[in-house]
């Protein structure tokens, strides 16, 4: 029983920390991130249609359902961070 109480407390702490971090993100930034996720999803779905029609040669790797990971990773970068595409 004791371990479950610890887990519940940790969940509450994580949620509280998450809420504090979310308060620091502007609504405009959140909307921009959401729009980016939609753009990625729509692009992937279009590519998938083209693959099914045989219009895109080779292999593709769709990221449907993983858009938030991509957008979140980029959003966490600082202007002076280096990354390689």
Residue frames relative to the residue before (quaternion, step in Angstrom):
aa qw qx qy qz dx dy dz
X 1.0000 0.0000 0.0000 0.0000 0.00 0.00 0.00
X 0.6346 0.5719 -0.3321 0.3998 3.55 0.96 -0.88
X 0.6446 0.5346 -0.3254 0.4391 3.59 0.96 -0.86
X 0.6408 0.5262 -0.3312 0.4503 3.61 1.04 -0.71
X 0.6176 0.5287 -0.3418 0.4714 3.60 1.09 -0.64
X 0.6349 0.5219 -0.3233 0.4691 3.57 1.02 -0.82
X 0.6524 0.5139 -0.3101 0.4627 3.57 0.92 -0.92
X 0.6532 0.5101 -0.3147 0.4628 3.60 0.91 -0.85
X 0.6481 0.5059 -0.3229 0.4688 3.60 0.96 -0.80
X 0.6451 0.5189 -0.3187 0.4614 3.57 0.99 -0.83
X 0.6304 0.5310 -0.3306 0.4597 3.57 0.99 -0.81
X 0.6594 0.5036 -0.3067 0.4664 3.58 0.94 -0.87
X 0.6517 0.5078 -0.3153 0.4668 3.58 0.97 -0.84
X 0.6472 0.5122 -0.3199 0.4652 3.58 0.94 -0.87
X 0.6485 0.5105 -0.3209 0.4645 3.58 0.96 -0.83
X 0.6544 0.5106 -0.3161 0.4594 3.59 0.94 -0.87
X 0.6472 0.5024 -0.3159 0.4785 3.59 0.99 -0.81
X 0.6331 0.5310 -0.3225 0.4618 3.56 1.01 -0.84
X 0.6506 0.5199 -0.3149 0.4552 3.60 0.94 -0.89
X 0.6430 0.5193 -0.3248 0.4598 3.59 0.97 -0.83
X 0.6675 0.4932 -0.3035 0.4681 3.58 0.94 -0.86
X 0.6531 0.5214 -0.3152 0.4497 3.58 0.98 -0.81
X 0.6157 0.5577 -0.3501 0.4328 3.59 1.07 -0.64
X 0.6625 0.5153 -0.3005 0.4531 3.58 1.18 -0.51
X 0.6345 0.5017 -0.3328 0.4848 3.59 1.25 -0.14
X 0.4186 -0.7276 0.4852 0.2450 3.56 -0.73 1.07
X 0.6213 -0.5407 0.4132 0.3885 3.54 -1.25 0.43
X 0.6188 0.5447 -0.3433 0.4500 3.59 1.07 -0.71
X 0.6517 0.5047 -0.3113 0.4729 3.58 0.99 -0.85
X 0.6530 0.5087 -0.3146 0.4647 3.60 0.94 -0.86
X 0.6495 0.5063 -0.3146 0.4721 3.56 0.99 -0.82
X 0.6377 0.5223 -0.3193 0.4675 3.57 1.00 -0.80
X 0.6469 0.5086 -0.3144 0.4732 3.58 0.99 -0.82
X 0.6486 0.5140 -0.3142 0.4652 3.58 0.97 -0.85
X 0.6475 0.5137 -0.3160 0.4659 3.57 0.97 -0.84
X 0.6295 0.5247 -0.3304 0.4683 3.58 1.04 -0.75
X 0.6381 0.5160 -0.3293 0.4670 3.58 1.01 -0.78
X 0.6477 0.5103 -0.3143 0.4704 3.58 1.01 -0.79
X 0.6301 0.5346 -0.3256 0.4594 3.59 1.02 -0.82
X 0.6539 0.5049 -0.3084 0.4715 3.57 0.94 -0.90
X 0.6578 0.5120 -0.3121 0.4558 3.59 0.90 -0.94
X 0.6850 0.4870 -0.2928 0.4559 3.60 0.84 -0.97
X 0.6253 0.5292 -0.3311 0.4684 3.58 1.03 -0.77
X 0.6729 0.4996 -0.2993 0.4562 3.58 0.85 -0.95
X 0.6592 0.5029 -0.3163 0.4610 3.58 0.94 -0.85
X 0.6421 0.5111 -0.3206 0.4729 3.59 1.03 -0.76
X 0.6383 0.5103 -0.3256 0.4756 3.59 0.95 -0.85
X 0.6349 0.5358 -0.3285 0.4494 3.58 0.96 -0.84
X 0.6372 0.5141 -0.3258 0.4727 3.60 0.98 -0.80
X 0.6759 0.4952 -0.2931 0.4604 3.58 0.92 -0.90
X 0.6116 0.5328 -0.3442 0.4728 3.60 1.08 -0.69
X 0.6680 0.5098 -0.3003 0.4514 3.58 0.90 -0.92
X 0.6868 0.4567 -0.2751 0.4940 3.58 1.13 -0.61
X 0.4926 -0.6779 0.4137 0.3559 3.56 1.30 -0.10
X 0.4809 0.6950 -0.4133 0.3390 3.58 1.22 0.36
X 0.7042 0.3482 -0.2476 0.5671 3.59 1.28 -0.15
X 0.2806 -0.7846 0.5284 0.1627 3.58 -0.49 1.15
X 0.7551 0.3895 -0.2799 0.4469 3.54 -1.22 0.44
X 0.6364 -0.5300 0.4082 0.3839 3.51 -1.32 -0.32
X 0.1516 -0.7616 0.6203 0.1105 3.53 -1.23 0.48
X 0.1772 -0.7428 0.6331 0.1267 3.53 -1.24 0.49
X 0.1998 -0.8028 0.5542 0.0921 3.55 -0.37 1.24
X 0.2507 -0.7744 0.5632 0.1424 3.55 -1.13 0.61
X 0.2041 0.7884 -0.5490 0.1881 3.58 1.10 0.69
X 0.7795 0.2650 -0.2408 0.5140 3.54 -0.77 1.11
X 0.7207 0.3980 -0.2369 0.5157 3.59 1.26 -0.17
X 0.3154 0.7996 -0.4684 0.2045 3.57 1.27 0.21
X 0.6520 0.5366 -0.3243 0.4265 3.59 0.94 -0.85
X 0.6145 0.5457 -0.3543 0.4462 3.59 1.04 -0.69
X 0.6666 0.4991 -0.2979 0.4668 3.57 0.95 -0.89
X 0.7004 0.4672 -0.2713 0.4664 3.56 0.79 -1.01
X 0.6575 0.5219 -0.3064 0.4488 3.58 0.96 -0.84
X 0.6417 0.5256 -0.3271 0.4527 3.57 1.00 -0.81
X 0.6817 0.4676 -0.2876 0.4837 3.57 0.93 -0.86
X 0.6456 0.5342 -0.3254 0.4381 3.60 0.98 -0.80
X 0.6649 0.5195 -0.3033 0.4427 3.60 1.11 -0.59
X 0.5357 0.6370 -0.4075 0.3758 3.59 1.23 -0.23
X 0.3641 -0.6879 0.5841 0.2304 3.52 -1.23 0.59
X 0.6525 -0.5373 0.3486 0.4050 3.62 -1.12 0.49
X 0.7334 0.4107 -0.2511 0.4801 3.61 1.06 -0.60
X 0.4463 0.6757 -0.4620 0.3617 3.62 1.26 0.22
X 0.2867 -0.7350 0.5892 0.1745 3.53 -1.16 0.67
X 0.0841 0.7759 -0.6239 0.0407 3.54 -1.06 0.73
X 0.3227 -0.7468 0.5612 0.1527 3.51 -1.21 0.60
X 0.2495 -0.7793 0.5601 0.1292 3.57 -0.82 0.96
